[in-house]
Amino acid sequence: IFLRECADMELVKWHLTCLLESSHLSCSQREGIALSVGLASTTHLEEVWALLEHMGRTRFLRWALPSPESQDEILESSFLSASILLTRVLRKEYGAQNYKFTQTPELIQCLLCILQKEPDFLATLCRQKVILVIVGLSNLRPSLKPLVKSRILQTCLRSVYLLPPIEELKSKSPPLEPAPDALYGKTVRALDLLLQNFFLENPSMDELSFLLQHTERWLKSDRSHERKRVVLSIFLLLQYVVDSLKFTEEATPSVLGHHIGLLTLLCRDKDKVTRSRSQQCVSLLLHLVVEQKGEALEFMPWNKAKHFEVKVSKEWEMKLGHMVKAFRKDLTVAQHTQLVLTLLHGLHSHSHLRCDLASRLLLMIFQDAGVKPEQVGRAPGSKAQVPRVACSGLGRCLPRKILFLWRTLATNQQLARKVMTILYMKLKLRPSREFIQPTRQAQLVCLKALNTIYELLYTQEYRGTVRWAFAGVLMGLLTQLHYLLELGMVEGMSDYQEDILDDKPLGPCRTCLEALKGLFWTTNYWEVFAHVKLLNGWECLECLETYPQGVTLLARAMSHYDCEVKAILGQAIIFLKNSEERDNLVAILIISEFLNSPDVFQHVNQRSMVNFMNLNLKNPNPLVRAMSLQALSSTLMHPNKMALLQSRLLELLDSFLQPEPNDPLGLMQILGDILHRLGDQGAVILKIAQHLRLFFEDVSAEVRGCAIFLFGDVIHSGGKKFRQALKTFAFQALVPLLFHLADSCPEVVMKTKLTFLRCAILLKWEFRKELFSKLAWGRGLGAENDVFIYMIESNFGNYHQFFMQALTYLHSPHRNLKLAAMRFIGGMLQDYFADLCFYLKKGDIKTLKKSLKTLREDPDSMCRRFYLNFMGDVMELSHYVT
């Protein structure tokens, strides 16, 4: 009281300095000091504040800030008490706003340090007091900077929301202390007051957005009580804003769409209160958005939100529909964009409820044309936010940010399928040539859909969806390719090299063809891709003249490897009914080839198929008519033909099995055609397979190639009953086939690659896919060595059989085969010497020495060099073999 009444300012300062520097140990001392400072400030506010600022700069704050963890609890309590008294005085002092309090941020930082050290239970009102003091200090001049306010919000929200649930607080609460639920209620009211006070300082939509940004972490929390707490705080803040204030300026920040999205995702929360309040929050935000635009509100205001919930709760889908329409009507384009992006990110949520709600809302937005035209192509990333992006300005390569959004769509199976369906439908938008301006070709919707499909084929998240839509995508790509060939959009087709990486954009036809290849490769139907590749079938699809041959080869491979035959057949029948000639053409080429498979009528009714074919005998396209007639004459359509063909097969087989048959090439071609039409023919297959190997070494390249190719067909045509016997034949043919990869005739080499691969598939080698890559694109000794390793390592325990079989080729009249045999034998002696020691017998060594000695006098210098290089290894080998 003396200090309050004293008129001598120097005396007041001296006494206050002594008080502040005196002991703070006892509670009574701290209370006395705080009371004295508070009383003195009622009449000497400016001087007391200046002294406190000086003491803060020189002593307390400089000591407290660097290491708040080490602050003494007694000093903290004293500091808090003094701060409370100070704010009370300032609140009562009407002239306080005339002063500039320069150290308010430092004072607040000390208070935040106290708050951060609070335990994870409630025993006192310390949290409430700190927050209320901060509220009082934030009203002083100058206004707090955004960075300081952000630090306050983060610390206060964290301190309150991270508290355990009330039930857990009760169990942690020390005995004889106030009830934690009452303490929590007072603390959270202080937090709500802080939020409202910050808004009151700058009543604008931008400030509201600033406050809501700090709640995002808690809205996404995996803990139910944290989500409930933040939603209640947001609800009270929005209620205060709508009820009490008018905005100082018009603003429609786009980020509000993001906040609406976050709150919308909680509309199906497990907690009933969270569900209800989040819906009311969405309604309140929409009310504010519409009010800012100066329009009449059609979406129900907050005070009717409860009735809205009751009315619509009877039908959840109807409720969502109302929300989607409100979003579309009331939000700006930028806000709606942010909403959609937030829902897309919601598909990644760990909560299946939020994920399901996000997918439902997105589907409704897409179906309701809820994505506004202005949103397409707005900013990087926004183009791909919806499946309808196929008709927007997508490039041939999706930027990483856009690709991420496509991948986000795929996290929900139903939405991913919707994406693929829309893209597939856009692929069908093909205007006639006369309606296309040359300068506008790149803007075709079907080309944009094609480019997007091409990218998504190689996106891991879409693999399952592409497999689901396989038949539709296949037919779409095949017909699209024919359409582009009709338009002459063939740039980049002839000079393309698929084994060379190039950043140059692909032309439309090449993009379509590569997408077609990628469809098989990425869905693990790589055997179909490989089969067509090794027959040069993909090249047939590069021009209209050979296009039918390419589709036929592809259909045969799909039938052979049982690649989605049922689904493709169903799509082909639909395409056969279409009015487009190219659809009819692709469909009849596939169907006529599938009709050579005995399993086809498991998928389609024979009578219906006959009717379809008869109808297409009147098709305007002559090729469609011819193929329909061919389909009607297939063996499966006429069972009597089967008996005739089987009888003819036996007659031809007798001729073929003769020691030196006349015209073996013609016989093999006819046998191959009959077997293709008849399918599994049991023991006959075994006889043909065994006899074909005799022609592998024929002097005629045509005969060798035909025998090797037919062998590949035969070993896959025996059915389950004879599969083991055919595996034995395939195993015995491996060494000859390996050597024929070095055949002097390129045509024989290509056919050998296919048959070698088919043997590997039949024998179920581990590295079949890698083997194909080497066969298709490998070059030189490196690729040859890799194929050698794949073969040897896939046949553990059989090395010696390969080794002895290779010896016979040291006497081959074909120099290429002899050299291949020498490389093989040399590789075995170098890399598998120990295995040969274990498996070979004395008799095998005698044969080996005899075979090598014939090379000593060979006129070919390479043969003589081989003898000199490896005879020492053979001699060493003979010492270990028992």
N, C-alpha and C positions, 0 to 999 in steps of 0.2 A: 504493500500500500504506500510505503514511503517513496518507493521509486516512481509509482504512478503520479504522486502529488508533487514530487520534486521538480523545481524549475531549472535547476543547474544541469545542463546536458552533459557536461564533462563528468560530473559526479555520478549521474545515471550510468554512463558508459563504463566508468571505472568499476562500479558495483556489479554491473551485469557481467563484465569480463571476469571478475573474481568468482562470481557464482558459476559461470560456465566452465571455469578451470578447476573448480573444486571437485570433491569426491562424488562419484555416482554409485557407490557400492550398495547403499540401502535403498529400499523402495521409498521411504519417507524423504530421503535426500533428493531422489529423482523427481518425486512429485512436487517438492518444495521449489526446486529450480525451475521446473516447467511452469508452475503457477506464477512464480515471480516474473519470469519472462513474459508470460501471457498478460499479466496485469500491467506491467510496464508498457507493453505495446498498445494498450488501449488509449494512451495519451501521447506516447512518443513512438508512434508506429514507424516513421521514416528512419529515426535513429536506431531503433531496435533492429529493424530489418537490415540496415547497413552494417551493423555490428555482427549480426548472424551471417551475412554474406562474407564479411571479412574473416570471421572465425572459420567458416566453411572452407574458404580458399586456402587458408594458411594452416588449418589443423585437421578438422574432422573429415572433410570430403577427400582431401589429398591422401589421408591415411586409409579411408574406408574403401575407395574405389578399386585400387589395384588388387586387393585380396579380400573380397566381401566374406569369403568362407571363414576368415579368422576373426571377424568382428565378435566382440563380446556380447553375450545375450543381454546383459544389463544395459550396455550402451545402446543396443538396438531398441530396447524397451523405452529408454529415456528419449531417444531420438524420435520414436513414434509418438510418444506422449506430447513432446514439444511440438511436433508437426501438427498433431490434432488441435492443440490449443491455438497454434498459429493460424490454421485455416479457419477456426471458429471466429477468431478476431477479424480476419480479413473478410469473412462473410458478413460480419456485422458492420464493418467499416465501409461506408458508402463511397468514400474517396479512394478506395483501393485500386479502382480501375484507372486512376490517374497516374499510377506508378508503373514503372517497367521493372519487372523482377527477372534479372538476367540469369540467375542461377537456378531457376525452376527445373530445367532438365537434369542438372546434377542432383538436385534434391530428390527428384522422382526416381533417378537411377538408384539412389540409396534405398528408397522404399521398395523398389523392385527386387533389390538384393535380399531384403528381408523376406519378401514374398516367396522368392525362389528357395529359401531355406526352410520354409514351412514343411512339417512332416505330412505324410499321406493320410492323415486322419484329422478330425476336427475336435479340438478340446477348448479352443478360445475363439474370440471374434477377431483375431489378428488379421486374417485375410480381409474381412469386411472393413476393418479400420483402415488398412493400407489402401484399399481400393477407393474408399470414400475420401481419404486425404488426397489421393491423386485426382479425383473428380474436382475437389476444391482448387487444387493447384492448377489444373488445366484451364480454369476460368480466368487466370491472371494474364496480364499482358507481359510480353508479346505472346501471341498464340503459339501453341506447340507445332513444331515442324512435323510433316508426315512421317519422317523416319522415327521420331520420338514416339509419336502416337502408335506407329506400327509395333514398336518394341513394347509399349504398354499393353496393347491388345494381345500380342502373342504371349506375354508373360501372365497376364491376368486370366485369359481364357485357359491356358495350360494349367494354371494353379487350381482353377475351379473344376474344369471338366475332367481332369485326370484323377480327381478324387474317386475312391471306390464307390460302388453303389451304396445306398443308404443302409441296407441290411448289413453290409460288410463294415460300414463306418460304425455302426452300433457295437459290433463285436470288438472293434479295435479301440473304441473310446475308453479312456481311463475311467475308473470308478469315481463316483461323486462329482463328475463333471457335468455341465449342461448337456441336454439331449442333442445328439449330432444332427437330427433332422431339423430341429429348430435353428441350430447354428448354420446349417447348410442353407436353409431358407433365407436367413438374413444375408448370408454371403452372396448368394446368387442374385438377390435383389440389388445389392450394391453393384454387381457386375452389369445388370440390366440398366441401372442408373448411369453407369459409365458410358455404355453404348448410346443411350439416349442423349447424354450430355455432349458427346462428341458430335452427334448429328446436329444438335441444336446450335453448336458453334458455326456450322456451315450447312444450313438446311438445303441440300441439293441432291439430285439423283447420283451425281458423281461421288458425293460423300457417302451416300448409302451403299453404293457399289464398293467403295473402299472398305467400309466396315464388313460387308458380306464376304469380301475376298479372304478375310482372316478367319472365317468360319469353315472354309472349304475342307481343311484337313479333318475337321470333326464330323462334317457331314458324310465323309467317306470312311469314317472309322468302322472297324470290325466289331466294336463293342456297343451293345445296344444302349447302355445307359449314357454313353457319351453322345450318341446320335440324338437321343431323346432330349438331353440337356441343351444341346446347341439349337435344335429345332424350336424348343420352347423360348429360348432367348431371341431367336430371329422373329418368331411370331409376335412377341411382346414389343420388339423394336418396330416391326412393320405396323402393328396396331397403333402404336404411339405416333408414327409418322402419318398414317392415314387420318387418324382422329384429330390430331392437334395442330398440324402445320400446313402451311402452303409453301411451295418451293419458291426460292428467291429467283431462280432462272430455269428456263426450259432446257432439258437435256434428255437424250435417249441413249445412254451408253450401251454399246453392243454386249458388254460383258454381263448385263442383266439376263440375257438369254442363257448364259452359262449357269448363273445362279438358279434360274427357273428350272433348268435341266437337272441340276443336282438335287433340288428339293422334290422335283417330280419323281425321281428314282426312289425316293423314300415313301412314296404313296402306297407301297405294298410291304412296308416294313413289318417285321414280326410284332413289334410293339404297337398296341392300339393307339396310344397317345401320339406316338411319332407319326403314325399314318394320318391321323386326323389333323394334327397341327401342320404337317408338311403340305397337305392339300389346301389348308387355309392360307398358308404362306404363299403358295402359288397363286391363289386367287387374289390375295392382297397385292402381290407384285404386278399382276396383270392390271389390277385396278389403277395402280400408280402409273404404269406405262400408258394406259389409255387416257388417264387424266392429263399426262404430260403432252399427249398428242392433241388434246382439246376435243376429243370425240366422245360421243355417248357410249357408255359402257354396256355392252351386250352380255359379256361374261359376268357372272354373278359376283357382286362385291363381297368383301370379307364378312360382313355381318349376316350374309345369307349363306355363307359357305357351309354351315352345318346342315341347313335344309337341303342344299345341293347334294351333300354327301348322302343324306338319307334317301333322297329321291332316286339317285342313280345307283345306290348300292345294290339294288335289286338286279341290276344287269351291268356287270363289270365292263363288258365290251362297249356298251352304250356310253358309259362314263368316260372311257378312254377316247371314244369318238368325239364327245363334247370337248375334251381337253385339246385334241388335235385341231379341231375347228377353231377353238379360241386362240390357240397358238398362231395359226395361220392368219387369222383376221387381225389380232391385236398387236402382234410383235412386228417390229421393223424387219427388213430383209436381213440386216446385219445381226440382229438379235435372234432371228429364227435360224440363221446359219450357226451361231454359237450353240443354240439349243440342240440342233441336229448333231453337231460335233460332240457335244457332251453325252448325248445318248449313245453315239457310236463308241465312245470310250467306256461307257457303262457296260458294253458287251464284254469287257475284260474283267468285270467285277468278280470278286470271289463269292459274292452272294448270288445264289441262283435266282432269288426273288428279284433283285435289281436287274440282273442279266435278262431274265424273262420279260420283265416290264419294258426294258429298253428295246428289246427285239420286237415286242408287240407294237409299241408306239412307232418305231421306225417303219414297220410294215404298213401301219395305218397312214403315216405321213406320205409314204411312196404311193400307196393306192389311192389316197385322197387328193393326189396332186399337191401334196402339202409342201413340196419344195418349189419355191418360187423361181420363175425363169431367171430373175436377176442373180440368183445364187450360183447358177452354173458358170463356172469360170471366173469367180470373183477374185480370190486370192490363192496363192499356192497352197494346195491341200484341200481347198473347198470343192474343187471340181469332182473329186472322187468320193464325196461324202454320201452319194446316193447311187443306186444301181442305174438310174436314168442317165448317168454320166456318159453312157455309150453314145448318146446323141449330142454330147457337148464336144468341145474342142480338144479332145485328148490327142496327144502325139503318139508316135509309134513306140516310144519307150516311156513308161510311167515313172515320173520323178519319185525319189525315195519317200518323200512325205505323203504323196498321193497313194503310193503302193501300200504304205502303212495303213491308210484308211480302208483300202480294199481288204487288207488282211484282217482288219478289225471287224469288217462286215462278216467275214467267214467264221468268226468265233461262234456264231449261232447258226446251226445247221439249216433251219428253216429260212433264215435270211440269206444265207449263202446260195441256197437253191433258187431263191427268188432272183438273186443277182444273175445267176447263170441262165435262168429262163428268160429274163428281160434281154440279156445280151444276145441270146439265141434268136429271140423274136426280132431284134434289131437287125440281125444278120440277114433276115429275109426281105428287108426293105431295099429292093434292087430295081431302080427305075430302068426303063428301056433305053437303048443306046440313043435313040433320037431325042430323048429328053435330057441328055447329059451334055453339058458344055465342057469342052476339053479343059478349060481352066478351073473347072469346079469339081473335077474328078476326085481330088483328095478330100473334098468335103462330104463325100457320100457317107450317109449314116452307117451303111453296112460295112464300110472300110474302118470306121472308128470302132464299131463293135468287134470287127475282126482283130484289130490291133490290141484291143483290151483282152480279148480271149487269149491271144497269143502270149501276152504277158502273164495272165493268170494261170496258164498251163504250167508255168515254171514257178508258181508261188505255192509253197508247201501247204499252206492253210487251205488251199482249194483242191488238193489232190482227191479227197473223198468226194467232193461235190462234182468234180469233173468225171469221176468214175460213175457217179449216179446218173449224170447227164450224158454219158458216153455216146449212146446211139444217136441222140438228137444232135450233139455237137459234130459227130462224124458226118452225118448226112448234110448238116448245114455247111461244113467246110468243103465237102466234095462238090456240092452244088454251087457254092460261092466260087470255088476254083474254076469251074466250067464257065460261070458268068464272067469272071475277070478275063479268062482266055477269049471269050467272045468279044469283050471290049478291047482286046489287044493290049491290056495293061501288063506287058510281059518284060518290062525293063528289069535287068538284073537276073534274068532266069538262066541265060546261057553261060554267063561267066562266073556263076556263083560256085564257091568252093567251101563245102561244109566242114572240112577239116582244118580250116584256117580261120582264126578269130579276127573279126573285122568290125570296127565301129561304124562303118558306113550303113545308113538306113537301108532296109530291104524294100524292094518294090512290092506292090500289092499282091501280084501272083506269087512271088517268092515267099512273102509273109504267110500267105494262105497255105502254101505247100509245106513250109516249115512248121506251121501250126498243126497241120495234119500229121506230120511225122511225130511232133512233140506229143500229140494226143496219145499215141501208142507207147512212146518211150516213158512218159511221166506216169501213166496209169499201170505200169508194170506189164504191159503187153509188148514188151520189147522183142519177143520172138517173132511177132508179126512184122514189126519194123525191120528186123534183121533179115527175115525171109525175103521181103520185097526188095530190100537194099541189095542183097547179094544176087538178085536176079535183074538188077537195074530197072526194077519196076517203078521206082519214084521218078526216074527220068521220063518214063512213058507218060506221066501226068503233066509234063511240061508243055505239051502242045495238044491242040484239039484232035489232030490226026491219030495220035497214039493214046489219047485219053481213055477210050473204052478198054484197050488192052491193059492199061495201068489199073483201072478199077477192077477188072476181072482178076488180075493177079492178087490185088489186095483182098478181094472177097474170098479167093481160094485160101489165102494165108489165114484169114480170120476164121474160116470154117475149119481149117486144119488144126489150129491151136485153140479152138472153141472160145473165140473172143466175142463175148456178148452177142452170140448168134440170135438168141430169142429176141432181145431188145432191138437189135438192128433189123431183123426180119419184120418186126412190128412197125418200125419207122419206115422201112422200105415200102410196105404195103400202103401206108398212109401217103407217101410221096407218089406212089403209082396212081393214086386217085386224084392228085392235084392237076391243075390245068397247065402248069408250067412244063414245057417239053424237057428242059434240063432235069427237072425233078423226076419225071418219068424215066428218062434215060439212065440216070444213076440207079434208080430203084430196080429197073429190070435187069441191069448188069449184075447187081448183087443177088437178086432173087434167083436168076437163072443159074448162077454158080452155086448158091446154097442148095439148090435142088439136086445137086450131085451128092449131097451128104445124106446117109440113111437116117440120120436123127432129125431131119428137118420137120417131119410131120408129127414130131412130139410137140412142136411149138405152134403149128398152124393146121387148120383143117384142110384135107386134100381137096374136097369138093369146092371149098371157097377159093382155093388157089387156082383150080381149073377155071372157075368163073372169071377170076381176075385176068388170067392170061387170055381167055377168049375175048374179053372186052377190049384188051389192048391190041388185038389183031386189027382194030380199026384206028389205031393211033396215027396221027398225021406224020409222025417221025418214022421213016423206013427202018432205021436201026432198032427202034423199040418194037416194031411189028416183027422184025426178023428174030429178035431175041425172045419175044413172047412165043413165037412158033417153036423156037429151040427148046424153051422151057416146057412147052406142052409135050414135046417128044422125048423128054428125059426118061431115064429108066424107071425112076420112082413113080412116074405118072402111069407107066405101062408095065406092070409086073411080068407080063409075058416076055418082054424084051430081056429081062434079067436071065431067064433060063437060056435064051438064045445066045446071049453074050457069054454066059458061063461055059456053054458048049464050045463056042468059038475060042474061048480062052484056052481050054484044054488042048484043042487042035494046034493052036499057035505055040503052046508050051512044048508040045512034042517036037515041033520043028526047031524051037529055040534050044532045046537040050541036046540036040545033035552035036557031035564033036566039032564039026565045021559047018554051021548053018549058013544057008544062002541069005544074003542081005540081012545081017544081024542088026544093022541100024534101023531098017524098016520094021523088023520084028519088034525091037525094043520100043519104038515109037507107038506101034499099035498096042502092044501090051500095056504100056503106060496109060494110054487113053482108055482102054477097057477097064483097067484097075481103078482109074479115077472115077469111072461111072458106076462100078460095082462095089467099091469099098473093100471091106474085109473079106478075103477069100481063103482064110485058114491055111492049110498045109501047102497050098499052091504058092503062097507068098514065100514060104521057106525055100522051096525049090528055086524060085526065080532069084531070090537074094543070094543063094549059094552060087548059082551059075553066073550071076552078073560079075562077080569078082574076077572071073577068067578074062573078061574083056577090059579090065582096068589097064592092062599093059598092051593093048592092041596098037598096031602100028598107025592106024587111022585115028587122028585126033577127034574126028566126029564120033567115032564109035566109043573111044575112051570117055569122052564127055557125056555122051548119052547114057552109057552104062553107069557111070558115077552118079549122074543126076537121078536116074531111075532107082538106083540103090537107096538113095535118100528117101524117095517116095515110098519104096517098098517097106523099109524098116519101120515106117510110121503107119503102116496099113494092116498090120497083122492082128490087131485086137489084143485084149488082155490074155487070152489063152496062150498065144504064141509069143508074148512079149519077151519072156526070158530067153527063148531061143534066138529071137531077133537081136537081143542085147549081145549075145555071144557073137553073132555075125558082125555086129557093129564094132565090137572090141577087136575082132580079128582084122577088120578093115582099117583100123586107125593108122597103122604104120604106112600102108600103101597110100592112104589119103594124105597123110602128112607129107610124103615125098612128092605126091602129085601137086602139092601147093607150089612146087618148083617146076611144073610141067612147062614145056617149051611153047605150048599153045595157050594164049590168054583166056580163051573161052573155056578150056578144060580147067584152068586155074580157078575161074570164077565159080564154076559148078562144083568143083572140089571143095571150095570154101563153104558153100552152103551145106553140102553133104557132111563134111567134117563137123560143122556146127550142129547139124541134126543128130549126129552120133553122140556128141557131147550132151545134148539135151536129153536124148533117150537114156544115156548112162548116168544122167544127173550129176555131172561134174559140179564142183563147188564154184568155179570161176567161169561159168558159162558166158555171163554178160561181158566180162573183161576179155574173154576169148574172142567174142564177136567184134569188139572194138579193135582188137589187133588185126583180125582178119579183114575188116572193112577198111581201116584207115592206117594200119601199120605199114611201115616201109623199112626195107633193108634188113641187115643181120640182127639188129636189136629186136624187131618185131618177130622175126623167125625164132630167135632164142626164147622170147616170151611164150610163143605158142608151144614150143618144145617143153618148157617148164610146166605150163598148164596141163599138158597131156601127161607128163611123167608123174607130177605130184598128185594128179587126180586118179592115179592107178597104182597106189602103193602096194608093193608085193608082187607086181607083175613086170618089173623092169627087165628081168632076164628074158621074158617072152618077147618083148619089143626088140630087145637086143639081138636075139637069134633070128627074129623075123627080118630085121634090117640087113643081116648078112647076105641074104639072098639077092638083095638089090645091088650088091657090089659087082654083079655080073650082068646088070641090066644093059640092054642095047641103047637105052635112052640116057645120054650123058648127064642130063639134068638130074635124073633120078639117082644115078650112080653117085654124083657129087653130094646130093642131099643125104644119101645113105652114109657117106663118109663123114659128113658133118655130124649126123646123128650118133654114129658109133663113137666118134671122137669125143663128143659131148658126154656120152655115157661113161666112157673110160676116165674122163677127167673129173666129172662131178659126182658120179655114182659108183666109184670104184669099189668101195666097201660093200655096197649092196650086191654088186655083181659077184664079189668073192663069196658072199653068203649063199646066193641062189644058184649060181652056175655049177655044172657038174664037169667031170673030167672029159666026158664025151663032147660037151659043148665047147671046151677049150680046143679040142682037136679040130672041130669044125671051124672054129674061129681062126686058128693058125693056117688051116688049109685055104680058107677064103682070102686071108691077107697075103699069103704067098703068091697067089695068082696076080696080085697087084704089082709085085716086084718087077715083073717083066712087061707090065702094061705100057703100051706106046704113049699113053697120056701122062705127061709129067706130073700132073696133080695127083694121080693115083700112086705113082712111085713115091712122091713126097709124103703122101699119107702113110704108106707102108713104113718109111724110114722114121717118121715121127712117132708112130704108135706101136711098132713091133716090140719095143722095150717094155711098154705098159702091158702088152699081152703076155710077154714072158714073165713079168712080175706077177701078173694075175694067176698064171698057171701054178706058181709056187703056193698060193693061198687056197686055191680051189681043191676041195677034197674029193 
